């Protein structure tokens, strides 16, 4: 499963710079997605010596798998925030997103990166969804967003109502990252791929430990989806969610596909946008999100999206299918700022709740301002948010799932002996071998046996039949069939098991 973005654009000049153990930087940034690269560019503009260290490749995780909607109308997000926080916090959230959107559009215009202006819609097809729309309309107006109610969406199926906001933006996210990489290098920044950060000291200058040795830095920014350092326990304050996206050629396009950016207020979620590519217009359809590792069959979620698309866009021909991972904070507002027990020199940004295009840049603006000694009023307001009873209930619901899944999966693995025969093609199973859970799978004719225990906090892994990966139902770490780490908060591969 590879996204249309990663498959159709290669970031120019991404030949990795040399990693030199012992080098010294003003700031090291972990993660070469939109948050990390924007932060690095802003700091490089201020004259800092910057190194971006990326465990895989530019955009390999969240940014390269997004739907790439840059919008202030974000489904039902604003009303959800309003249930947890004050209107002051709500307005600060919108103001941060507005500033992030403005900065990114300005960057795209200056660098000649193509983008499209579109109207954004949140729509409903049921009475329950319509009630959510009404609450979102109220929250948007409380946040000074000029949204309006409409029944005319251009969708090829009936809706009960929609709210819309004009002049929002969509783009090819890898082209955006390519532009940021180019500016970073123009300003003397370093970008190293294939190097994973796995530790850091407590005092400045920080000793930043990586898979290739250590470097020193005055500061470290964790722009890694979920923080790869466990200080502060953010893995317990975030819900890791997996969702799916597919692109299609539709007969009669572009006239036969709606031109706006859409997301449903109903469940399961449906999100749509167009994808201009090589002179044609594709349709992107996404949705069916679930907590990582807690779906009986991710492939069933993909199949459901396929069936839905064929029903509403007959004759659509699939070109790509992929999945994305996003993190939702317990109070729906991103965590941006200094990491607890980091000595004030380690920073993080996480919890964008599927709206990472504007939130990523907002986080970069806030972090770079704090590092450079500036002040951003909306960021200060977000940093002062309080924990409410709704936050506590949300956290309890998610962590109750952790508490239920951890012992249940260990018990299942203990009771079931690992089968002696290899799993069938595309299949995976966890069972007991010598008293420990072992995960066996067969992918492309190759059978691998690895530890069935996540290297983060010991969750028993589950097989993802869509992406052929081992996923942890506790905090969202993911591993390839051969045990290679795909996503954190884990920082180590799964050990191989002989035989």
FIVEX-729620 format. One line per 3 residues: their letters; for each residue x, y, z of C-alpha. Coordinates in nm, 4 decimals, decimal comma, always signed. Layout:
# FIVEX-729620
A = X/Y/Z | ...
# end
This chain:
# FIVEX-729620
XXX = +0,0000/+0,0000/+0,0000 | +0,1680/+0,3209/-0,1220 | +0,0092/+0,6639/-0,1294
XXX = -0,0481/+0,8518/-0,4531 | +0,1800/+1,1236/-0,3122 | +0,4784/+0,8985/-0,2391
XXX = +0,4299/+0,7169/-0,5683 | +0,4222/+1,0239/-0,7940 | +0,6797/+1,2627/-0,6508
XXX = +1,0385/+1,2174/-0,5410 | +1,1790/+1,4968/-0,3290 | +1,4670/+1,6530/-0,5262
XXX = +1,8144/+1,6439/-0,3758 | +1,7215/+1,4150/-0,0910 | +2,0466/+1,2232/-0,1143
XXX = +2,1167/+1,2063/+0,2549 | +2,3807/+1,4332/+0,4006 | +2,6622/+1,2662/+0,5888
XXX = +2,5978/+1,1901/+0,9536 | +2,9047/+1,2834/+1,1526 | +2,9076/+1,1503/+1,5103
XXX = +3,0122/+1,4184/+1,7564 | +2,8944/+1,7102/+1,5397 | +2,7446/+2,0083/+1,7223
XXX = +2,4235/+2,1918/+1,6241 | +2,2114/+2,4703/+1,7629 | +1,8995/+2,2552/+1,7155
XXX = +1,8431/+1,8955/+1,6091 | +1,4977/+1,8143/+1,4699 | +1,3738/+1,4550/+1,4762
XXX = +1,1396/+1,3864/+1,1844 | +1,1308/+1,5114/+0,8245 | +0,7586/+1,5626/+0,7878
XXX = +0,5766/+1,8941/+0,7653 | +0,6257/+1,9846/+1,1327 | +0,9948/+1,9028/+1,1404
XXX = +1,0932/+2,0613/+0,8110 | +0,8919/+2,3806/+0,8704 | +1,0472/+2,4174/+1,2165
XXX = +1,3923/+2,3593/+1,0695 | +1,3388/+2,6196/+0,7958 | +1,2156/+2,8813/+1,0437
XXX = +1,5177/+2,8258/+1,2686 | +1,7559/+2,8223/+0,9721 | +1,6113/+3,1561/+0,8587
XXX = +1,7157/+3,2908/+1,1996 | +2,0729/+3,1767/+1,1383 | +2,0772/+2,8593/+1,3471
XXX = +2,2869/+2,5557/+1,2569 | +2,0208/+2,2878/+1,2045 | +2,0191/+1,9121/+1,1522
XXX = +1,7036/+1,7198/+1,0628 | +1,7373/+1,3490/+1,1394 | +1,4783/+1,1206/+0,9780
XXX = +1,4546/+0,7525/+1,0676 | +1,3203/+0,6539/+0,7255 | +1,2861/+0,9039/+0,4409
XXX = +1,1324/+1,2477/+0,3891 | +0,7548/+1,2288/+0,4322 | +0,7570/+0,8520/+0,4805
XXX = +0,5059/+0,8453/+0,7632 | +0,2307/+1,0990/+0,8318 | +0,2838/+1,3782/+0,5770
XXX = +0,3337/+1,1439/+0,2834 | +0,0105/+0,9632/+0,3662 | -0,2216/+1,2533/+0,4460
XXX = -0,5232/+1,3646/+0,2428 | -0,3499/+1,7072/+0,2307 | -0,6417/+1,9366/+0,3053
XXX = -0,5378/+2,2755/+0,4413 | -0,8619/+2,3937/+0,5976 | -1,0000/+2,5808/+0,8969
XXX = -1,3255/+2,3858/+0,8655 | -1,2184/+2,0529/+1,0113 | -1,5117/+1,8164/+1,0251
XXX = -1,6607/+1,8334/+1,3746 | -1,3318/+1,9264/+1,5449 | -1,4312/+2,2717/+1,6691
XXX = -1,7450/+2,1539/+1,8488 | -1,5471/+1,8678/+2,0020 | -1,2868/+2,1133/+2,1335
XXX = -1,5645/+2,3355/+2,2664 | -1,7011/+2,0446/+2,4723 | -1,3628/+2,0155/+2,6431
XXX = -1,2311/+2,3714/+2,6581 | -1,3317/+2,7378/+2,6867 | -1,4172/+2,9588/+2,3894
XXX = -1,0863/+3,1381/+2,4540 | -0,8976/+2,8143/+2,3883 | -1,1200/+2,7426/+2,0863
XXX = -1,0419/+3,0827/+1,9339 | -0,6696/+3,0344/+2,0043 | -0,6809/+2,6981/+1,8258
XXX = -0,8443/+2,8535/+1,5189 | -0,6049/+3,1500/+1,5243 | -0,3058/+2,9167/+1,5331
XXX = -0,4446/+2,7174/+1,2418 | -0,5171/+3,0383/+1,0516 | -0,1590/+3,1564/+1,0996
XXX = -0,0261/+2,8151/+0,9975 | -0,2419/+2,8173/+0,6849 | -0,1362/+3,1717/+0,5909
XXX = +0,2332/+3,0922/+0,6371 | +0,2162/+2,7791/+0,4262 | +0,0193/+2,9420/+0,1429
XXX = +0,2674/+3,2285/+0,1386 | +0,5560/+2,9795/+0,1209 | +0,3915/+2,7926/-0,1676
XXX = +0,3320/+3,1142/-0,3598 | +0,6894/+3,2358/-0,3070 | +0,8413/+2,9015/-0,4069
XXX = +0,6075/+2,8363/-0,7009 | +0,4550/+2,5184/-0,5566 | +0,1125/+2,4492/-0,7136
XXX = -0,2013/+2,4361/-0,5013 | -0,5753/+2,4680/-0,5545 | -0,8320/+2,6875/-0,3802
XXX = -1,1432/+2,4901/-0,2874 | -1,4543/+2,5276/-0,0728 | -1,4514/+2,2965/+0,2291
XXX = -1,7683/+2,1146/+0,3376 | -1,8698/+1,9205/+0,6447 | -2,1892/+1,7363/+0,5561
XXX = -2,4432/+1,5016/+0,7106 | -2,6645/+1,2276/+0,5701 | -2,8477/+1,1390/+0,8938
XXX = -3,0391/+1,3231/+1,1657 | -2,7613/+1,2496/+1,4149 | -2,5059/+1,3925/+1,1758
XXX = -2,7230/+1,6984/+1,1231 | -2,7299/+1,7605/+1,4988 | -2,3492/+1,7474/+1,4986
XXX = -2,3443/+1,9956/+1,2118 | -2,5547/+2,2413/+1,4098 | -2,3098/+2,2235/+1,6992
XXX = -2,0150/+2,2680/+1,4617 | -2,1829/+2,5723/+1,3078 | -2,2233/+2,7275/+1,6532
XXX = -1,8616/+2,6495/+1,7472 | -1,7271/+2,7891/+1,4200 | -1,9151/+3,1137/+1,4692
XXX = -1,7930/+3,1356/+1,8299 | -1,4410/+3,1091/+1,6854 | -1,5088/+3,3895/+1,4326
XXX = -1,5127/+3,1579/+1,1310 | -1,7559/+3,2739/+0,8638 | -1,9112/+2,9402/+0,7761
XXX = -2,2556/+2,9051/+0,6234 | -2,5275/+2,6397/+0,6027 | -2,6043/+2,4914/+0,2621
XXX = -2,7867/+2,2052/+0,0983 | -2,5923/+2,2358/-0,2271 | -2,2678/+2,0379/-0,2056
XXX = -2,2216/+1,8987/-0,5560 | -2,2002/+1,5449/-0,4156 | -2,3646/+1,2679/-0,6195
XXX = -2,5787/+1,1530/-0,3275 | -2,8374/+1,3146/-0,1011 | -2,7269/+1,5044/+0,2089
XXX = -2,9362/+1,6276/+0,5005 | -2,7312/+1,9458/+0,5217 | -2,3798/+2,0861/+0,5161
XXX = -2,1722/+2,3751/+0,6410 | -1,9154/+2,5276/+0,4119 | -1,6152/+2,7591/+0,4200
XXX = -1,4789/+2,8991/+0,0915 | -1,1200/+2,9628/-0,0142 | -0,9510/+2,6683/+0,1557
XXX = -0,6528/+2,4875/+0,0020 | -0,5401/+2,1468/-0,1226 | -0,2030/+2,0399/-0,2633
XXX = +0,0434/+1,7575/-0,3234 | +0,2119/+1,7197/+0,0185 | +0,5378/+1,5736/-0,1134
XXX = +0,5827/+1,8770/-0,3408 | +0,5499/+2,0908/-0,0280 | +0,8147/+1,8876/+0,1527
XXX = +1,0391/+1,9103/-0,1529 | +1,0166/+2,2883/-0,1378 | +1,0988/+2,2947/+0,2347
XXX = +1,3954/+2,0614/+0,1863 | +1,5278/+2,2895/-0,0891 | +1,5033/+2,5991/+0,1308
XXX = +1,6580/+2,4218/+0,4282 | +1,9619/+2,3275/+0,2228 | +1,9835/+2,6741/+0,0690
XXX = +2,0156/+2,8060/+0,4236 | +2,2906/+2,5617/+0,5201 | +2,0760/+2,3074/+0,7033
XXX = +2,1597/+1,9363/+0,7206 | +1,9144/+1,6568/+0,6398 | +2,0066/+1,2984/+0,7205
XXX = +1,7792/+1,0072/+0,6317 | +1,8006/+0,6593/+0,7801 | +1,9090/+0,7748/+1,1269
XXX = +1,6733/+0,7195/+1,4200 | +1,6879/+0,9189/+1,7438 | +1,6554/+0,6877/+2,0438
XXX = +1,7666/+0,8959/+2,3423 | +1,8827/+1,2317/+2,4715 | +2,0541/+1,3742/+2,7781
XXX = +1,9021/+1,6062/+3,0344 | +2,1458/+1,8985/+3,0313 | +2,2508/+2,1462/+2,7641
XXX = +2,4357/+2,0844/+2,5440 | +2,2247/+1,7758/+2,4936 | +2,3819/+1,4500/+2,3881
XXX = +2,1393/+1,3237/+2,1238 | +2,1725/+0,9476/+2,0834 | +2,0895/+0,7913/+1,7470
XXX = +2,1154/+0,4627/+1,5628 | +2,4372/+0,5938/+1,4009 | +2,6088/+0,7524/+1,7011
XXX = +2,5660/+1,0696/+1,9053 | +2,5663/+1,4405/+1,8264 | +2,5414/+1,7455/+2,0490
XXX = +2,2786/+2,0185/+2,0345 | +2,1535/+2,3034/+2,2461 | +1,7974/+2,1880/+2,1737
XXX = +1,6056/+1,8914/+2,0382 | +1,2650/+1,9085/+1,8649 | +1,0591/+1,5878/+1,8512
XXX = +0,8459/+1,6086/+1,5373 | +0,7835/+1,2351/+1,5186 | +0,4067/+1,1866/+1,5229
XXX = +0,4161/+1,0664/+1,8807 | +0,7192/+1,1619/+2,0931 | +0,9919/+0,8970/+2,0732
XXX = +1,1104/+0,9850/+2,4238 | +0,8687/+0,8629/+2,6914 | +0,9249/+1,1506/+2,9341
XXX = +0,5871/+1,3003/+3,0115 | +0,3960/+0,9833/+2,9196 | +0,2395/+1,1305/+2,6063
XXX = +0,1735/+0,7812/+2,4721 | -0,0971/+0,7596/+2,7413 | -0,2437/+1,1010/+2,6497
XXX = -0,2858/+1,0200/+2,2813 | -0,5128/+0,7886/+2,0874 | -0,3323/+0,6461/+1,7788
XXX = -0,5769/+0,6104/+1,4897 | -0,5374/+0,4387/+1,1549 | -0,7485/+0,5482/+0,8573
XXX = -0,7542/+0,4576/+0,4887 | -0,7466/+0,6410/+0,1567 | -0,7875/+0,5376/-0,2066
XXX = -0,7609/+0,7269/-0,5346 | -0,9598/+0,6573/-0,8502 | -0,9969/+0,7431/-1,2147
XXX = -1,3658/+0,8188/-1,2585 | -1,5388/+0,8025/-1,5981 | -1,6209/+1,1518/-1,7240
XXX = -1,3788/+1,3278/-1,4886 | -1,3333/+1,6049/-1,4010 | -1,7004/+1,6954/-1,4627
XXX = -1,8211/+1,3723/-1,2992 | -1,6490/+1,4295/-0,9627 | -1,7281/+1,7026/-0,7079
XXX = -1,4647/+1,9762/-0,6894 | -1,4834/+2,0699/-0,3199 | -1,3111/+1,9208/-0,0151
XXX = -1,5573/+1,7119/+0,1872 | -1,5803/+1,5273/+0,5167 | -1,8856/+1,3714/+0,6772
XXX = -2,0148/+1,4418/+1,0259 | -2,1600/+1,0902/+1,0278 | -1,9815/+0,7707/+1,1189
XXX = -1,8095/+0,5944/+0,9530 | -1,6265/+0,8980/+0,8221 | -1,6049/+0,9715/+0,4512
XXX = -1,3577/+1,2270/+0,3219 | -1,3232/+1,3324/-0,0430 | -1,1142/+1,5665/-0,2561
XXX = -0,9789/+1,5833/-0,6098 | -0,6171/+1,5090/-0,7030 | -0,4880/+1,6947/-1,0114
XXX = -0,2108/+1,4739/-1,1471 | -0,0348/+1,4604/-1,4828 | -0,3123/+1,6410/-1,6675
XXX = -0,5985/+1,4406/-1,5216 | -0,8185/+1,4699/-1,2154 | -0,8395/+1,1765/-0,9743
XXX = -1,0879/+1,1296/-0,6917 | -0,9565/+1,0637/-0,3402 | -1,1859/+0,8810/-0,0964
XXX = -1,0927/+0,8118/+0,2651 | -1,2248/+0,7173/+0,6070 | -1,3026/+0,4126/+0,8254
XXX = -1,0642/+0,5107/+1,1035 | -1,0015/+0,2904/+1,4081 | -0,7579/+0,2695/+1,6981
XXX = -0,4333/+0,1091/+1,5809 | -0,4251/-0,2665/+1,6413 | -0,7895/-0,2863/+1,7479
XXX = -0,9565/-0,3738/+1,4190 | -1,0399/-0,7356/+1,3454 | -0,9603/-0,6744/+0,9776
XXX = -0,8117/-0,3510/+0,8403 | -0,8558/-0,5039/+0,4943 | -1,2320/-0,5057/+0,5544
XXX = -1,2131/-0,1274/+0,6064 | -1,0409/-0,0894/+0,2698 | -1,2949/-0,3173/+0,1011
XXX = -1,5794/-0,1142/+0,2501 | -1,4392/+0,2080/+0,1035 | -1,4080/+0,0360/-0,2337
XXX = -1,7706/-0,0793/-0,2232 | -1,8915/+0,2679/-0,1173 | -1,6983/+0,4351/-0,3986
XXX = -1,8284/+0,1980/-0,6638 | -2,1828/+0,2589/-0,5435 | -2,1574/+0,6366/-0,5749
XXX = -1,9056/+0,6619/-0,8619 | -1,9843/+0,3660/-1,0919 | -1,6933/+0,2459/-1,3004
XXX = -1,4277/+0,4110/-1,0816 | -1,0866/+0,2514/-1,1369 | -0,8622/+0,2377/-0,8311
XXX = -0,5076/+0,3679/-0,8760 | -0,3721/+0,3708/-0,5189 | -0,4660/+0,2569/-0,1682
XXX = -0,2873/+0,3420/+0,1546 | -0,3267/+0,4109/+0,5261 | -0,2305/+0,6969/+0,7544
XXX = -0,1705/+0,7196/+1,1272 | -0,2794/+1,0194/+1,3332 | -0,2815/+1,0968/+1,7032
XXX = -0,5680/+1,2542/+1,8955 | -0,4973/+1,4271/+2,2257 | -0,7345/+1,3638/+2,5133
XXX = -0,8765/+1,7181/+2,4869 | -0,8610/+1,7482/+2,1059 | -0,6021/+2,0315/+2,1221
XXX = -0,2447/+1,9511/+2,0093 | +0,0391/+1,9272/+2,2584 | +0,3003/+2,1879/+2,1599
XXX = +0,5892/+2,3010/+2,3811 | +0,8646/+2,1720/+2,6077 | +0,8874/+1,8076/+2,7059
XXX = +0,8583/+1,7387/+3,0790 | +1,1878/+1,6260/+3,2330 | +1,3728/+1,7578/+2,9298
XXX = +1,5522/+2,0382/+3,1094 | +1,3597/+2,2953/+2,9061 | +1,5635/+2,2129/+2,5953
XXX = +1,3545/+1,9342/+2,4410 | +1,0393/+2,0306/+2,2511 | +0,7505/+1,8327/+2,1067
XXX = +0,4448/+1,8705/+1,8848 | +0,1800/+1,6010/+1,8569 | -0,1933/+1,5316/+1,8679
XXX = -0,3151/+1,6986/+1,5477 | -0,6247/+1,4752/+1,5262 | -0,6057/+1,4248/+1,1468
XXX = -0,5702/+1,7982/+1,0716 | -0,1935/+1,8114/+1,0440 | -0,1474/+2,0459/+0,7501
XXX = -0,2434/+2,3642/+0,9371 | -0,1591/+2,2319/+1,2843 | +0,1902/+2,1223/+1,1784
XXX = +0,2831/+2,4690/+1,0586 | +0,1148/+2,6305/+1,3589 | +0,3258/+2,4071/+1,5830
XXX = +0,6422/+2,5014/+1,3919 | +0,5634/+2,8711/+1,4341 | +0,5018/+2,8278/+1,8074
XXX = +0,8116/+2,6128/+1,8666 | +1,0488/+2,8305/+1,6661 | +0,9203/+3,1426/+1,8425
XXX = +0,9770/+2,9831/+2,1825 | +1,3254/+2,8654/+2,0875 | +1,4185/+3,2080/+1,9517
XXX = +1,2821/+3,3933/+2,2539 | +0,9642/+3,5272/+2,0969 | +0,6031/+3,5088/+2,2062
XXX = +0,2907/+3,3903/+2,0232 | -0,0296/+3,4848/+2,2122 | -0,2461/+3,2023/+2,0771
XXX = +0,0238/+2,9472/+2,1614 | +0,0434/+3,0820/+2,5175 | -0,3330/+3,0392/+2,5512
XXX = -0,3210/+2,6813/+2,4241 | -0,0382/+2,6086/+2,6674 | -0,2538/+2,7244/+2,9599
XXX = -0,5494/+2,4974/+2,8818 | -0,6837/+2,3043/+3,1781 | -0,7717/+1,9391/+3,2203
XXX = -1,1499/+1,9101/+3,2352 | -1,3780/+1,6220/+3,3412 | -1,4386/+1,5555/+2,9696
XXX = -1,0628/+1,5183/+2,9180 | -1,0404/+1,2725/+3,2057 | -1,3305/+1,0650/+3,0710
XXX = -1,1743/+1,0576/+2,7223 | -0,8411/+0,9471/+2,8662 | -1,0092/+0,6818/+3,0803
XXX = -1,1969/+0,5436/+2,7790 | -0,8804/+0,5101/+2,5720 | -0,6626/+0,3745/+2,8505
XXX = -0,9377/+0,1361/+2,9586 | -0,8938/-0,0164/+2,6133 | -0,5227/-0,0463/+2,6836
XXX = -0,5961/-0,2146/+3,0171 | -0,8382/-0,4609/+2,8599 | -0,6242/-0,5505/+2,5579
XXX = -0,2926/-0,5969/+2,7380 | -0,3816/-0,8951/+2,9639 | -0,6328/-1,0424/+2,7174
XXX = -0,3765/-1,0675/+2,4389 | -0,1084/-1,2075/+2,6705 | -0,3541/-1,4722/+2,7870
XXX = -0,4471/-1,5683/+2,4307 | -0,0799/-1,5926/+2,3328 | -0,0003/-1,8012/+2,6415
XXX = -0,2852/-2,0437/+2,5835 | -0,2232/-2,1062/+2,2118 | +0,0826/-2,2886/+2,0872
XXX = +0,2452/-2,1332/+1,7788 | +0,1530/-2,3559/+1,4815 | +0,4410/-2,5540/+1,3374
XXX = +0,3399/-2,4883/+0,9775 | +0,4013/-2,1529/+0,8094 | +0,1050/-1,9129/+0,7843
XXX = -0,0583/-1,8757/+0,4454 | +0,0425/-1,5944/+0,2101 | -0,0495/-1,2570/+0,3594
XXX = -0,1416/-1,4107/+0,6942 | +0,0032/-1,3686/+1,0437 | -0,0499/-1,5425/+1,3770
XXX = +0,0749/-1,4996/+1,7338 | +0,1277/-1,8010/+1,9599 | +0,3417/-1,9356/+2,2418
XXX = +0,6906/-2,0657/+2,1906 | +0,9086/-2,1435/+2,4938 | +0,6697/-1,9468/+2,7120
XXX = +0,6817/-1,6247/+2,5099 | +0,4547/-1,4795/+2,2390 | +0,6035/-1,5247/+1,8913
XXX = +0,4616/-1,3630/+1,5760 | +0,4830/-1,5590/+1,2504 | +0,3810/-1,4304/+0,9068
XXX = +0,4275/-1,5028/+0,5388 | +0,4654/-1,2138/+0,2944 | +0,5677/-1,2538/-0,0708
XXX = +0,6549/-1,6174/-0,0073 | +0,8892/-1,5407/+0,2835 | +0,8017/-1,6601/+0,6331
XXX = +0,9354/-1,4556/+0,9246 | +0,9178/-1,5250/+1,2965 | +0,9748/-1,2365/+1,5333
XXX = +0,8966/-1,1540/+1,8934 | +0,5245/-1,1009/+1,9348 | +0,5813/-0,8386/+2,2034
XXX = +0,6046/-0,4657/+2,1273 | +0,9441/-0,3194/+2,2193 | +0,7751/-0,0140/+2,3743
XXX = +0,5727/-0,1351/+2,6737 | +0,5210/-0,5026/+2,6036 | +0,1874/-0,5179/+2,4251
XXX = +0,1143/-0,8375/+2,2333 | +0,1047/-0,7520/+1,8628 | -0,1765/-0,8107/+1,6158
XXX = -0,1585/-0,8823/+1,2439 | -0,2707/-0,6068/+1,0043 | -0,4086/-0,7930/+0,7025
XXX = -0,4240/-0,4810/+0,4824 | -0,0677/-0,3560/+0,5296 | +0,0900/-0,6874/+0,6323
XXX = +0,2383/-0,5430/+0,9468 | +0,2424/-0,6127/+1,3204 | +0,0493/-0,3437/+1,5089
XXX = +0,0428/-0,2784/+1,8841 | -0,3074/-0,2242/+2,0296 | -0,1697/-0,0393/+2,3325
XXX = -0,0029/+0,2762/+2,1990 | +0,0139/+0,2368/+1,8208 | +0,3671/+0,1176/+1,7439
XXX = +0,3907/-0,0707/+1,4142 | +0,6445/-0,3146/+1,2718 | +0,7041/-0,4720/+0,9308
XXX = +0,6618/-0,8470/+0,8890 | +1,0377/-0,8919/+0,9387 | +1,0286/-0,6908/+1,2639
XXX = +1,1610/-0,3587/+1,1306 | +1,0100/-0,0632/+1,3178 | +0,7649/+0,1409/+1,1102
XXX = +0,6125/+0,3813/+1,3639 | +0,6670/+0,4686/+1,7310 | +0,6534/+0,5321/+2,0223
XXX = +0,8742/+0,2229/+2,0093 | +1,2342/+0,2952/+1,9040 | +1,3614/-0,0625/+1,8529
XXX = +1,2933/-0,3358/+1,5980 | +1,1369/-0,6653/+1,6994 | +1,3966/-0,9365/+1,7727
XXX = +1,4035/-1,2202/+1,5200 | +1,3134/-1,5712/+1,6386 | +1,4991/-1,8669/+1,4868
X = +1,3199/-2,1650/+1,3457
# end
